[in-house]
Amino acid sequence: MSKDIAFSHSTAKGCWVSEEIAQASMAYIQVTRKEPGFLRVYAYAAGKKPVTVHVTQQRITAFLTGYLPVGVTLRMESDTDVMSAVLCQDSTGASGGDTYTKTEADSRFQLKGDYATNSSVDTKLADYVTTATANSTYAKKSDISNIYKFKGTKNTYAELPTSGQVTGDVWNITTADATHNIKVGDNVAWNGTAWDNLSGTVDLSGYTTKDTTDAINADVKKLMDKAFPFTVKVSLDKTLAKKGTSQAVNVTITPKIGDDNTDVDNILINGADHHGAIPYVYSTTATTTTTYNVRVDKEERTAQGSATITFVNPSYDGVVAANFTATEANIKALTETLRSGKGGTRTFNLNNQKACIAYPKAFGAATGIKDANGFDYLASYTRSELNVNGELYYVYLLTNATTITDMKQIIS
């Protein structure tokens, strides 16, 4: 950073603002920075060489001290941010009570030029350690003369020096030597009388190998999976819906380890991440038959489950007149029921009337229509096909009108 500096005036501190010194005086510049770094301050005066102060690694304050004549300007270079810079002039005994004139300054002071004052030197030295502090805090060269010094590599133990070695010399050996208990890559150090193996000897015979540990862990995992299987149950708040409608669906995901519910690390629903907390419930909307495939992960275990909402056209049944004709309008006027297939029980009360049953052909043809006693009425019905709700339906109409109460018809 390099810039011209203007200083603001402070009566309390005897400081003032000027890009040039208005009156000659003895002065100092106080510079405060956030971090240590290199600092250079110049004082320029007409016809004179710049006065320069170099300061390095000064965190708090740096000073430029000397006689500054009228017309001096300042420039500062710093490799760290400057927080403040203040120009202070010594007004003691000066003409007019504000500053020394040049004549007064010349008679009272020795011009400093590039030299620092005693007070500034004392301030500088305060940042350095004393001899006493250094002796009590830091190690001397003699204290560390025996520290380990890496000298290089030898192929064999026999190649180690036999003369000239000093305490702390360290060599690496690349060839094993059973006689001297040297393994490949061991380092040895001269202890003053002999070569000492720095690696020592470690007996690992009592420890299992990685292969053995891996095998044990695999067996434990198998036992855990068998005794406490990791599973997931997927359930929907509705599984059947009428074609042509839009349905809000809640998918509830229940992971378990054994019989206990558990949290999981990750949930995928039809391949998409789902995040949440127990109980895990995913709300969505369905308009067509949809299967929700769920995968859950916990640590290194995975479980999968699924649930489906099925959209179907309704089934119809009811009591009709003896002369009933099967049309789409007449069928849709019967009792409407959502069923996932043709099966189920219908109950009729007939008075010289017929029973009519209609459902989507996709459910398949009936193989039996039995009463509560197991008597099969299938042959008593006439089956036809009719387009209802945009798809083919099977229509079963009792061939002959009859009178009967609480006639149960169980379709298979």
C-alpha positions, 0 to 999 in steps of 0.5 A: 500500500502507498498513499499520501497521508493527512493527519486530523487535529486533536487538541488533547493530543497536540495533533493536527491535520495538514498534508504539509507541515505548516510550521517547523518543529520537532515531531513524531509519527505514530502508526498503528496496524492490525498485523505485523509486517514491513513498514516504510515511512518517508518525510519529504522536505523541499531540497532535502533527501527524504527521511526514512524509517524502516520497521519490520514485524511491529504490531502496535506502534511505529515511529518516525522522529526528527525535525520536520520543516515547513512543506514536509509531506508524508508517504507510507508503505505497508504490507499490512492494513494501517488502522491509524496514523497520527502526526504529533509536534512538540510544542513545549517552549515554542514561539506562540505556544503552539510550535517551535520556530526553526530558529528555536528548534535549531538552538534547542535540538540536535537535528536527528535526520535518520537517527532515532531519539533515546525514547524511541530506541527505548520503546523499540528495545522493549519489544525484544527479550533480555539476556536473562529472559533468553537464558531462562527460556531458550536452549543454547547451542550446547543444549541441542548439540546431541539432538538427532541428525539424519545423516543418510542411508546405508544398504547394510548394518556393516556399512555404518561408520566405525569412526568419526561418528558423533552422538545423535548421528542417525542412519537408515538401513535398507537391508534386514540384519537378524544378527543386530535385530535390524528390520528393513527400513530401521533407523539407528542412532549413535548413542556415544558408544554404540548404534542404537536401533530406534524402532525397538522390537514389537511383538504382535503375535497376540494381535489378530490380523486384519483378515481375521478381524474382517472375517469375524466382523462379517460373521457378526454381521450375518448373525445380527442380520438373522437375529435382528433383521433390518426391515422397512414397512411401507403403508399408504393412507389409501390404496384404491381410488377412482379413475379420473380423480386426483388423490392426496396420498400419505406414504408412511415409512416404518424402519425396524431392527428386529421388533423395534422402530429405528431411525435411518441415515438415508431414505430413497422414494422412487430413487429420490432422496427424502429427509425427515424425522421419525415418524417418516411420512411423505405426502404426495399426489397421485392421479394414476396407479402408482407404486412407491418403492422405498429404500432405507439405509442405516450404517452398512445395512439396507432394506426395501419395501413398497406400496401401491395406490391403484386407480380403477373404474367402479363396480356396480350391483343392484336389484333390477326389474324383470324386463331390465335392459343392460345399457351404460346409463342403466348400469351406472344407475346401480350402486357404485363400489370401488373394488380391486377385483371381481371378488366379494359378497353382494346381498340382494332382496328380490320380489319378482326381480333380478340381480345384476352385477357389473365390473371391469372386464380386466378383473376377469370372468367369474368362475363361480357365484355361490350363495351362503350355503355354497350353492353355485348360481353361476349357470343362473346368470346371463353374462354380456359385455358392455362399454362403461366408463370408457372400458369393457365391463362384464355384466351378469344378469339373473336370467329369471326373475325370482322372489328371495330375501337376503340372497348372498352372492359370493363371486369368485 
